[in-house]
Amino acid sequence: MAKVLVIEDVADSANLARKILTNYDHEVLVAMTGSGGLKLAIDERPDLVLLDLGLPDIDGQTLLGRLRTEAELGNTPIILCSAWPEEAARKMAHAYGFDGYISKPYKVVKFITVVDSHLGEQPDNIHDQN
Amino acid sequence: MTKTKLKLVPTSEFTFEELADAYNQTRVDYMVPMPMNAERLAEYVHVYDVDLEKSYVAINSEQTLGLCMLGLRPGISWITRLGILPIRRRMGSGEALMRRLLEVSEEIDVKQTFLEVIKGNVPAHSLFLKLNFEEFRELLILRRPPLPSVTIPVLEAQWVGKQEALELLLQRIPAQAWTNQTKSLANAENIYGLKVETKDGGRGWLVFQRTEFNLSRLMFHTENSDPIELMLEMLAHLHTKFPNLDSYTENIPVEDPHFPAFEAMGYFEVFRRIEMVRPT
């Protein structure tokens, strides 16, 4: 079980992420703004962060830079979650140094595989859940 | 399907919180959603001279269906932030909002109306063509993560404040996208600039916005010199001075001769917009 912070402003996407992660026994924290996400990340020190690019107060790229400056979060995997066209999103993830990328809308198997690969875990019952 | 009965209400009758919420709801499924909070929307309205009394929210039975905003400057208008709730699209709300803003533009003697549409947004592009907008040019949106400069500056740079930076902008040929017009930068905070000169008479300047975490609104000009070399020199100064700032700049024409310098400095294309214009 890991603590996962979801920084996502679209309620449907945040709820889906929460549902998948909870189903796989992860503890889930959700922030719907960048500033809220930064505060939760500092206060709660999650094991992994799922970060949307488009946030209402600060964009995901800028927030990533802020998260990386926090010494205690320096080794926390941060995964880019985006509905952007895949090529652009992958380019963004690579250029900015995200640890991984998940496209939206979420596909359960892909989603949990990427999450657990960055947590060093092997997802259980993956086919039953999809 | 029953045709939606629409009421168009000026955006001035709503708070920025309500407008931001409505705008974000219309964009949840966009490929580049760009949500805003009330503070960012208020800044957007100020910087781009959006007239809230001449911008509209579409309502049906008290439910907000979408909105569209109109920027106004002498002789020209700009349509922006058009968005319709996903489940209410293709029912005429977007076209009704657009037609209202075009009527408003005509009433106040606007000569040309501009807008930008993200390349690949076929429904919006088709609507704009239907309303007699014509493609004007393609614009690049560029981004660069926080990194030191890839080159060491050679020439000496003179750094200037907002007043002089705005004077530099007046040297440009007045054909900038709305977001990059001198008035937009005059309305914005934290505007600075730098100037360089070569020994053989080449000159260039770079104007930018610097905030706590970002460099943005990069505007530039070179003359009597290789545009790529001089641009690279100015970018080297900028990113040597601010290596920890995330950078982006929007609406640079695709054919701009300085673009290779941006690529060399580590900027990459995020997406493109098509700028469209309609004579009124």
Interface residues (C-beta under 8 A of the other chain):
Chain A: D9 V10 D12 T33 G54 L55 P56 D57 I58 Q61 T62 G65 R66 A83 W84 P85 A88 K91 M92 A95 Y96 G97
Chain B: A20 N24 V28 D29 Y30 M31 V32 P33 M34 P35 M36 N37 E39 R40 G120 R143 R144 P145 P146 F213 N214 N244 D246 G266 F268 V270 F271
